[in-house]
């Protein structure tokens, strides 16, 4: 139905806003206003109709209708704002609050974290795994080796916040960083008389110059380290839609570029730089025979980490620290992978062929993760007690993290004695089933309470595992 300022005429089914609103409110509007061609007069008649009705509880939907169907010429007048205000003030406070509550309820219904608490997928086991604190209780000392993934990172915006957040969750004093070589920062946390040695590997500066070659196509922003990677080097002069620019300047140019750099020729340079520092850090592990090691990776860091520890376990390093580092790695009890990218990155090499009986890795298998575990098993069975206790690999992967993968059930042959537990959290809300913020979905694992509770306490979570905050 089309509405104009005057009533229906011959062949014209439209009615005036005054008549329309008057009928809805049970009042007859000023007939003179209907005959008038003056928009202001028609507007005043509509306002008078609302007021004369005595209806102060005009439904919110009715008010919205009044605003939407008011005559086009009326709405173009400078005084049209008075009409809208006049209509709105007639609404009761009760209906205003009901409208707000309804609006919020719709938003809440459409915005939720579908995996809260996280889903546990016991790909190869019952889903049980120890967290950091149960391992610390069992072994008395713990060495955590933690590496970041793609996107720009530094000690100040990644290593320090991770260490300080961990200390806060444990309720212990904030640690200070000690430098171990060029790329490793060490933090010591004393928890209930036991020591956690936390080594944070910051390798992003090693590829910063190469990454900057894309700054000609990036715009400066204020959205954090990934988007601001270029700083004053950003040279793109044209406007982009905000979302598209976040994907281009932030995700593509500052993050995915890291993966291409690493799997290319410069990856060898990165490993050569990281290897001696990581060996030095491992060789300086607390000198206790019953200590435990946990390897923790984020995103692309999983590939970087296992490329290097495979090289250490393979006895191919000439470093003076290599033997001690190998002995420390032999104490690895658990692998934790946030935003695991191994299945995708394995595609850069030959497809594997894994015999089910002996688990021997085929020549040229691109998986450094499988290679590391095979070498770890061989070392433990030959150099230590002749046995290899089952290893736990916990892979955290938000289903809406487009850069992360679960590990499939058949990723390891049984001979590797490795239990894979996939944990599926929601790092952010999903909007109306359509979208989760891709940045927090990929980088928000360490900031998600349920994820960190499982990381620290294991599954199932022991009541009282963490001190009250």
C-alpha positions in Angstrom: 0.0 0.0 0.0 1.4 3.4 -1.0 0.8 6.3 1.3 0.5 10.0 0.4 -0.7 13.0 2.2 -4.3 13.0 0.8 -6.9 10.3 0.8 -7.7 7.9 -2.0 -8.9 9.4 -5.1 -10.1 8.1 -8.4 -7.8 5.3 -9.3 -5.6 6.1 -6.4 -5.6 3.5 -3.6 -3.2 5.5 -1.5 -4.2 7.1 1.7 -2.7 9.9 3.7 -0.4 9.2 6.7 -2.9 11.1 8.8 -5.8 8.8 7.8 -3.6 5.7 8.0 -2.2 6.4 11.5 -5.5 7.7 12.7 -7.2 4.4 11.7 -4.6 2.4 13.5 -5.0 4.5 16.6 -8.8 4.6 16.5 -9.0 8.3 15.7 -10.2 10.4 12.7 -7.6 12.9 11.5 -8.2 16.5 10.6 -10.0 16.4 7.2 -8.5 19.7 6.2 -5.1 18.3 6.6 -6.1 15.5 4.1 -7.1 18.1 1.6 -4.1 20.2 2.1 -1.1 19.9 -0.1 1.1 21.5 2.6 3.5 18.8 3.9 3.9 20.6 7.1 0.2 20.7 7.8 -0.1 17.0 6.9 2.8 16.3 9.2 1.1 18.2 12.0 -2.1 16.3 11.5 -0.3 13.0 11.9 1.3 14.3 15.1 -2.0 15.5 16.4 -3.6 12.2 15.6 -1.1 10.3 17.7 -1.5 12.7 20.6 -5.3 12.9 20.4 -5.6 9.2 20.5 -4.6 9.1 24.1 -2.5 6.0 23.2 0.8 6.4 25.0 1.5 2.8 24.7 2.0 2.8 20.9 3.8 -0.4 20.0 7.5 0.0 18.9 6.7 -1.7 15.6 3.9 0.8 15.0 6.2 3.7 15.6 8.8 2.2 13.2 6.0 1.9 10.7 5.1 5.5 11.2 8.6 6.6 10.5 9.0 4.4 7.5 5.8 5.2 5.7 5.6 9.0 6.3 5.1 10.9 3.1 8.3 11.4 1.1 7.7 15.1 0.8 7.1 15.4 4.5 10.3 13.6 5.3 12.2 15.9 3.0 11.1 19.0 5.0 13.4 20.5 7.6 10.7 20.0 10.2 10.4 16.3 9.5 12.7 15.6 12.4 10.0 17.1 14.7 7.5 14.5 13.4 9.8 11.6 14.1 10.7 13.0 17.6 7.0 13.5 18.3 6.1 9.9 17.4 9.0 8.5 19.4 8.3 10.4 22.6 4.8 8.9 22.7 6.2 5.4 23.2 6.0 4.2 26.7 9.2 3.5 28.6 8.0 0.0 29.0 7.9 -0.6 25.3 11.3 1.0 24.8 12.8 -1.4 27.3 11.0 -4.3 25.8 12.3 -3.4 22.4 15.9 -3.1 23.7 15.6 -6.5 25.5 14.2 -8.1 22.4 17.0 -6.6 20.3 19.6 -7.9 22.7 18.0 -11.3 22.9 18.1 -11.6 19.1 21.8 -10.6 19.1 22.5 -13.1 21.8 20.7 -15.9 20.0 22.6 -15.1 16.9 26.0 -14.7 18.5 27.4 -17.6 20.4 30.5 -19.8 21.0 29.3 -23.2 19.7 32.2 -25.1 21.3 32.0 -23.9 24.8 33.3 -26.0 26.5 35.6 -27.3 23.8 34.8 -30.6 22.1 37.4 -33.4 22.7 38.0 -35.8 19.9 40.0 -38.8 21.0 41.3 -39.7 17.6 43.5 -42.5 19.0 42.6 -42.8 22.7 40.1 -42.0 25.4 40.8 -38.3 25.3 42.8 -38.2 28.6 45.9 -36.1 28.7 47.9 -34.5 31.5 48.2 -30.7 31.6 51.3 -28.7 32.6 50.5 -28.8 36.3 49.9 -32.6 36.6 53.2 -33.1 34.7 54.9 -30.8 37.1 53.5 -32.7 40.0 54.7 -36.0 38.6 58.2 -35.0 37.4 59.1 -32.3 39.9 60.5 -29.9 37.2 59.2 -28.9 33.8 60.8 -27.4 30.7 58.4 -25.7 28.2 59.7 -24.9 24.8 57.2 -22.6 23.1 57.4 -21.1 19.5 55.2 -18.6 17.8 53.7 -18.9 14.3 53.0 -16.7 11.3 52.5 -12.9 11.6 54.9 -10.4 13.1 55.9 -11.1 16.7 58.4 -9.8 19.2 59.4 -10.3 22.8 57.3 -7.4 23.8 54.0 -8.3 22.1 54.2 -12.1 22.2 56.8 -13.6 24.6 56.3 -11.3 27.6 52.5 -11.4 27.4 52.4 -15.2 27.2 54.8 -15.6 30.2 53.0 -12.9 32.3 49.5 -14.4 31.5 50.7 -17.8 32.5 52.1 -16.5 35.8 48.8 -14.7 36.5 46.8 -17.9 35.9 49.2 -19.8 38.3 49.1 -17.0 40.8 52.8 -16.6 40.9 55.2 -13.6 40.7 55.6 -12.1 37.2 58.9 -13.5 35.7 61.6 -11.5 34.1 63.1 -12.5 30.8 66.7 -13.8 30.4 68.1 -13.9 26.9 69.4 -17.3 25.6 71.2 -16.5 22.3 69.5 -14.2 19.8 66.0 -15.7 19.6 65.2 -17.5 22.8 63.9 -15.7 26.0 63.8 -17.6 29.2 61.3 -17.1 32.1 61.3 -19.0 35.4 58.1 -19.6 37.3 58.2 -21.0 40.8 54.9 -22.9 41.5 54.5 -24.5 44.9 58.1 -25.2 45.3 58.6 -26.5 41.8 60.2 -24.8 38.9 58.8 -24.3 35.4 61.4 -23.2 32.9 59.7 -21.4 30.0 61.7 -20.8 26.8 60.0 -18.6 24.2 61.3 -18.7 20.7 60.9 -15.4 18.8 61.9 -16.0 15.2 59.8 -13.4 13.4 62.6 -10.8 13.2 64.6 -13.2 11.1 62.2 -12.8 8.1 61.1 -9.2 8.8 63.2 -7.7 5.9 61.9 -10.2 3.4 58.3 -9.7 4.6 58.7 -5.9 4.1 59.0 -6.4 0.4 55.2 -6.5 0.3 54.7 -3.2 2.1 54.2 -1.4 -1.2 50.8 -3.0 -1.2 49.9 -2.5 2.4 48.0 0.3 4.1 49.0 1.5 7.6 46.4 0.8 10.3 45.9 0.6 14.0 44.7 -2.9 14.3 47.7 -4.5 16.0 51.1 -6.0 15.0 49.9 -8.0 12.1 48.2 -5.2 10.3 50.8 -2.6 11.3 53.8 -4.8 10.2 54.9 -2.2 7.7 54.5 0.9 9.8 55.7 3.9 7.9 56.8 1.6 5.0 53.2 1.0 4.0 52.8 2.6 0.6 49.4 1.6 -0.8 47.8 4.9 -1.8 44.2 3.8 -2.5 41.2 3.2 -0.2 40.1 -0.3 0.5 37.0 -1.6 2.3 38.0 -2.1 5.9 37.4 -5.9 5.9 39.2 -6.4 2.6 42.2 -4.3 3.8 42.4 -6.3 6.9 42.6 -9.5 4.9 45.1 -8.0 2.4 47.4 -5.9 4.5 47.1 -8.1 7.7 46.4 -11.7 6.7 48.0 -11.9 3.3 50.9 -9.5 3.4 51.9 -9.8 7.0 51.0 -13.4 7.9 50.6 -15.9 5.0 53.8 -14.4 3.5 55.7 -15.9 6.4 54.6 -19.4 5.4 55.8 -18.8 1.8 59.1 -17.4 3.0 59.7 -20.4 5.3 58.9 -23.2 2.9 61.1 -21.5 0.3 64.8 -21.1 0.2 65.0 -18.8 3.2 63.6 -21.5 5.5 67.1 -23.1 5.5 68.6 -19.8 6.8 65.9 -19.6 9.5 66.7 -23.1 10.7 70.4 -22.4 10.7 69.9 -19.4 12.8 67.5 -21.1 15.3 69.3 -24.4 15.7 72.2 -23.3 17.9 70.0 -21.1 20.2 67.5 -23.9 20.7 70.2 -26.4 21.4 71.8 -24.0 23.9 68.4 -23.6 25.6 67.7 -27.3 25.8 71.2 -28.1 27.1 70.6 -25.6 29.9 67.5 -27.4 31.1 67.3 -28.1 34.8 69.8 -30.8 35.6 67.3 -33.4 36.9 66.9 -36.9 35.6 63.2 -36.9 36.2 62.4 -33.6 34.5 59.8 -33.5 31.7 59.8 -31.5 28.5 56.7 -30.2 26.7 57.0 -28.8 23.2 54.4 -26.1 22.4 53.9 -24.6 18.9 51.5 -22.1 17.4 50.4 -22.1 13.8 53.4 -22.1 11.4 55.7 -22.6 14.4 54.7 -26.3 14.4 56.6 -26.8 11.1 59.6 -24.7 12.3 59.7 -26.5 15.7 59.7 -30.0 14.4 62.1 -29.3 11.5 64.6 -28.3 14.1 64.1 -30.9 16.8 64.1 -33.6 14.2 67.5 -32.3 13.1 68.7 -32.4 16.8 67.4 -35.9 17.4 68.9 -37.0 14.1 72.4 -36.3 15.4 73.2 -34.1 12.4 74.1 -31.0 14.3 77.8 -30.1 14.8 77.0 -27.9 17.9 78.8 -28.5 21.2 75.4 -28.4 22.8 73.8 -31.1 20.5 74.3 -34.1 22.8 72.9 -32.4 25.9 70.0 -31.0 23.8 69.3 -34.5 22.5 69.2 -35.9 26.0 66.8 -33.2 27.1 64.5 -33.8 24.1 64.4 -37.5 25.1 62.4 -36.3 28.1 59.6 -35.0 26.0 56.3 -36.2 27.5 53.8 -34.1 25.6 53.4 -32.1 22.4 50.9 -29.2 22.4 49.9 -27.6 19.1 47.8 -24.5 18.9 46.4 -23.8 15.4 48.2 -26.8 14.0 49.1 -26.4 10.3 51.1 -29.6 9.8 48.7 -31.3 7.4 48.7 -28.4 5.1 52.5 -27.8 5.3 53.2 -31.5 4.7 52.0 -30.9 1.2 55.2 -29.2 0.2 57.0 -32.5 0.1 56.5 -36.0 -1.2 53.5 -38.0 -0.1 54.4 -40.4 2.8 54.2 -44.1 2.7 54.0 -45.5 6.2 54.0 -49.3 6.7 51.6 -50.2 9.5 53.8 -52.8 11.2 57.2 -51.2 11.9 56.2 -47.6 11.3 59.3 -46.8 9.3 59.1 -43.4 7.7 59.5 -43.6 4.0 62.4 -41.8 2.4 61.5 -38.2 1.6 58.4 -38.1 3.9 57.8 -34.4 4.3 56.5 -34.7 7.9 59.1 -33.6 10.3 56.6 -34.3 13.1 56.6 -38.0 12.2 60.3 -37.9 11.7 60.9 -36.4 15.1 58.7 -38.9 16.9 60.3 -41.8 15.1 63.8 -40.6 16.1 62.6 -39.9 19.7 61.3 -43.5 19.9 64.6 -44.9 18.6 66.7 -42.8 21.0 64.6 -43.7 24.0 64.6 -47.4 23.3 68.3 -47.6 22.5 69.8 -45.1 24.9 67.6 -45.1 27.9 65.5 -47.9 29.5 64.6 -49.8 26.3 61.0 -48.7 26.4 59.0 -45.8 24.9 56.0 -44.7 27.0 53.1 -43.5 25.0 53.4 -39.9 23.9 50.5 -37.5 24.0 49.9 -35.0 21.2 47.2 -32.4 21.9 46.1 -30.4 18.9 43.9 -27.4 19.6 42.0 -26.3 16.5 39.0 -23.9 16.4 36.6 -25.3 13.7 36.3 -21.7 12.4 40.1 -21.2 12.2 40.6 -21.4 8.5 44.4 -21.8 8.9 44.2 -24.7 11.3 43.8 -28.5 11.0 42.9 -31.5 13.2 45.3 -34.4 13.0 43.6 -37.4 11.3 43.3 -40.7 13.1 45.8 -42.5 10.8 48.5 -39.8 11.0 50.8 -42.0 13.1 51.2 -45.8 12.8 50.7 -47.7 16.0 54.4 -48.4 16.2 54.9 -44.7 17.0 52.9 -45.1 20.3 51.5 -41.6 20.0 48.0 -40.7 21.1 46.5 -37.8 19.3 43.8 -35.8 21.0 42.1 -33.1 19.0 40.5 -30.3 21.0 38.0 -28.0 19.3 37.4 -24.7 21.1 35.6 -21.5 20.1 38.1 -18.7 20.5 35.5 -16.0 19.7 31.7 -15.7 19.0 30.2 -16.8 15.8 27.9 -14.2 14.3 24.5 -15.6 13.2 26.2 -18.8 12.1 28.0 -16.9 9.4 31.4 -15.7 10.6 33.9 -15.8 13.5 36.6 -13.2 13.6 39.4 -14.9 11.5 42.2 -13.2 13.5 41.0 -14.2 16.9 40.0 -17.6 15.7 43.6 -18.2 14.6 45.5 -16.3 17.3 43.2 -16.4 20.3 44.0 -19.8 21.8 46.2 -18.6 24.6 43.6 -15.9 25.4 40.7 -18.4 25.7 40.1 -19.5 29.3 38.8 -23.0 28.4 41.8 -23.7 26.2 44.3 -22.6 28.9 42.5 -24.6 31.6 42.9 -27.7 29.5 46.5 -26.8 28.7 47.4 -26.3 32.4 45.1 -28.9 34.0 44.6 -31.6 31.3 41.5 -33.6 30.5 39.5 -34.3 32.6 40.1 -31.2 34.6 40.9 -31.9 38.2 38.7 -29.7 40.5 40.9 -27.0 42.2 43.7 -27.5 39.7 44.2 -23.7 39.3 44.3 -21.2 42.2 41.2 -19.0 42.6 41.6 -15.8 40.6 
